[in-house]
Amino acid sequence: MTADERAQIRRLARDVAVEVYGPLAEEMDRERLPISLDQRRRLGDLGFLGIAHPERYGGAGAPLAHALAVIEEFAKVCRPAAFQIFEANTGPAQVINHLGTEEQRERWLPGIVSGERTMAVAISEPDAGSAATDMRTAAKPVDDGFILNGGKRWISNGGEADQYLVYCRLSDAPGSKGIGALLVESDMAGVGFGAPERLMGFRGIPSADVLFDNVVVPKENLVVPAGDFGKLFGIFSIERLGNSTMSLAIAQEALDRSVRYVQEREQFGKPLVEFQSVQVTLADMVLQVEAARLLLDRAAEGAGTGLPNPLHVSLAKCTANETAKRVTDLAMQLHGGNGYTEEYGIERLHRDAHGWAIAGGTPAMQRIRIVSELLGRKFDQRK
Ligand SMILES: Cc1cc2nc3c(=O)[nH]c(=O)nc-3n(C[C@H](O)[C@H](O)[C@H](O)COP(=O)(O)OP(=O)(O)OC[C@H]3O[C@@H](n4cnc5c(N)ncnc54)[C@H](O)[C@@H]3O)c2cc1C
């Protein structure tokens, strides 16, 4: 795909998002409703769920940057719909794409690309968040597969997804060395879900604990064996770019709405934009959004159809996450009382901004990765 084609797909995404999904966004948030199967299939029919997947599984085989452009346009107006595009293109399906066997790719990717099925990623546990390698969920090898026990927390699409890529202990080796990943179907015996979480934002994106009680997982569902945790987290960089894009979209939307508002709203007999402190606030918002966009573009361009540079990813994620929180806060300030109402949607942007900054590794953890990449050494958080 060329740059022209990317601009074209961005325009198409913008039109569909605004016309079809935008009008549903407020209700999804208010009622905590995810998008329906039909609405997801429609995203598949339009080709949005397979942009960054190979053509032989129904995808477009396009660079990651194309998928990110579509995610951005959707995330500006309807984050529950954008989440589906994010998860399909940059989520656990990329682990299948990059690390799965040919048989696994053929088995699982077409369903995700068409929107028929969704796959969530299950890493975090009640006592293993930032310290993901403290996870205890474990799969015991048996003759023809594994017996999986444990539980995961904060799983986006938990209870809603058909499949879960479960990071778990596959051997007795300590820390990251014993961790790999299994594909678990939601209807396997022994898979259960906690009550839906009532999150501050992310309200059209279900979240729940995912629990495993002696789940028999066939050996064909082993995606990443113990010892390949480094590779697994290498692929997770793609998800972090998707996450950064969600944050950038939120910030851009808050900025765009503020630009319009300060020119329309009058106080003291003139538009707000005529006041110098409003100009300075707006300039601060532009500075942050543009910086986040450039860092994200660099990381995405560098990835092509492969893996991004981890330093570039952490720089982009940290900046985009923090930009989204700050810029939505400033947008609320510029909107005055209207910004604090649900009607104007600014508070929804602000609530969602906080969620994306925690998901996928907090800005504090990204900062540690930045220094680690910069100096070419690891910092053991346990010593
Ligand atoms: C909206 C949302 C969606 C999510 N979706 C998923 C999902 O789909 N799948 C999944 O597996 N997980 C998901 N998560 C979980 C997410 O990955 C974790 O919440 C995140 O990694 C932080 O872990 P924690 O919540 O346990 O916080 P903690 O690790 O307890 O951190 C608390 C605070 O301490 C700081 N901190 C911790 N360790 C250090 C350190 N060494 N140095 C400096 N500061 C430190 C953190 O930065 C943070 O500010 C989601 C979370 C949210 C909020």
The ligand as a MOL file (V3000), in Angstrom:
LIG
                    3D

  0  0  0     0  0            999 V3000
M  V30 BEGIN CTAB
M  V30 COUNTS 53 58 0 0 0
M  V30 BEGIN ATOM
M  V30 1 C -8.3020 -0.2890 31.1110 0
M  V30 2 C -7.3490 -1.4200 31.3250 0
M  V30 3 C -7.2810 -2.4470 30.3910 0
M  V30 4 C -6.4110 -3.5170 30.5870 0
M  V30 5 N -6.4060 -4.5680 29.7150 0
M  V30 6 C -5.6380 -5.6600 29.9730 0
M  V30 7 C -5.7010 -6.8050 29.1260 0
M  V30 8 O -6.4710 -6.8490 28.1580 0
M  V30 9 N -4.9240 -7.8840 29.4220 0
M  V30 10 C -4.0780 -7.8890 30.4880 0
M  V30 11 O -3.3860 -8.8690 30.7100 0
M  V30 12 N -4.0040 -6.8160 31.3340 0
M  V30 13 C -4.7650 -5.7080 31.0940 0
M  V30 14 N -4.7190 -4.6180 31.9340 0
M  V30 15 C -3.8490 -4.6650 33.0920 0
M  V30 16 C -2.6480 -3.7310 32.9870 0
M  V30 17 O -1.6940 -4.2790 32.1120 0
M  V30 18 C -2.0950 -3.5190 34.4020 0
M  V30 19 O -3.0960 -2.8630 35.1570 0
M  V30 20 C -0.8200 -2.6830 34.3740 0
M  V30 21 O 0.2430 -3.4150 33.8320 0
M  V30 22 C -0.4270 -2.1980 35.7770 0
M  V30 23 O -0.4720 -3.2370 36.7000 0
M  V30 24 P -1.2480 -3.0430 38.0880 0
M  V30 25 O -2.6290 -2.5480 37.7790 0
M  V30 26 O -1.1460 -4.2970 38.8600 0
M  V30 27 O -0.5090 -1.8790 38.8270 0
M  V30 28 P 0.8220 -2.0250 39.7130 0
M  V30 29 O 1.8220 -2.8550 39.0090 0
M  V30 30 O 0.4240 -2.4220 41.0900 0
M  V30 31 O 1.3450 -0.5270 39.7100 0
M  V30 32 C 0.8000 0.4830 40.5590 0
M  V30 33 C 1.6540 1.7320 40.4060 0
M  V30 34 O 3.0010 1.4450 40.8200 0
M  V30 35 C 3.8990 1.7650 39.7570 0
M  V30 36 N 5.0080 0.7970 39.7390 0
M  V30 37 C 4.9420 -0.5600 39.8070 0
M  V30 38 N 6.1580 -1.0780 39.7270 0
M  V30 39 C 7.0350 -0.0480 39.5760 0
M  V30 40 C 8.4500 0.0600 39.4280 0
M  V30 41 N 9.2330 -1.0110 39.3890 0
M  V30 42 N 8.9940 1.2960 39.3230 0
M  V30 43 C 8.2140 2.4040 39.3370 0
M  V30 44 N 6.8560 2.3720 39.4800 0
M  V30 45 C 6.2900 1.1640 39.6040 0
M  V30 46 C 3.0880 1.6950 38.4900 0
M  V30 47 O 3.6440 2.4730 37.4470 0
M  V30 48 C 1.7420 2.2160 38.9480 0
M  V30 49 O 1.7650 3.6230 38.9140 0
M  V30 50 C -5.5720 -3.5330 31.7410 0
M  V30 51 C -5.6480 -2.4770 32.6710 0
M  V30 52 C -6.5310 -1.4430 32.4710 0
M  V30 53 C -6.6310 -0.3580 33.5020 0
M  V30 END ATOM
M  V30 BEGIN BOND
M  V30 1 1 1 2
M  V30 2 1 2 3
M  V30 3 2 2 52
M  V30 4 2 3 4
M  V30 5 1 4 5
M  V30 6 1 4 50
M  V30 7 2 5 6
M  V30 8 1 6 7
M  V30 9 1 6 13
M  V30 10 2 7 8
M  V30 11 1 7 9
M  V30 12 1 9 10
M  V30 13 2 10 11
M  V30 14 1 10 12
M  V30 15 2 12 13
M  V30 16 1 13 14
M  V30 17 1 14 15
M  V30 18 1 14 50
M  V30 19 1 15 16
M  V30 20 1 16 17
M  V30 21 1 16 18
M  V30 22 1 18 19
M  V30 23 1 18 20
M  V30 24 1 20 21
M  V30 25 1 20 22
M  V30 26 1 22 23
M  V30 27 1 23 24
M  V30 28 2 24 25
M  V30 29 1 24 26
M  V30 30 1 24 27
M  V30 31 1 27 28
M  V30 32 2 28 29
M  V30 33 1 28 30
M  V30 34 1 28 31
M  V30 35 1 31 32
M  V30 36 1 32 33
M  V30 37 1 33 34
M  V30 38 1 33 48
M  V30 39 1 34 35
M  V30 40 1 35 36
M  V30 41 1 35 46
M  V30 42 1 36 37
M  V30 43 1 36 45
M  V30 44 2 37 38
M  V30 45 1 38 39
M  V30 46 1 39 40
M  V30 47 2 39 45
M  V30 48 1 40 41
M  V30 49 2 40 42
M  V30 50 1 42 43
M  V30 51 2 43 44
M  V30 52 1 44 45
M  V30 53 1 46 47
M  V30 54 1 46 48
M  V30 55 1 48 49
M  V30 56 2 50 51
M  V30 57 1 51 52
M  V30 58 1 52 53
M  V30 END BOND
M  V30 END CTAB
M  END
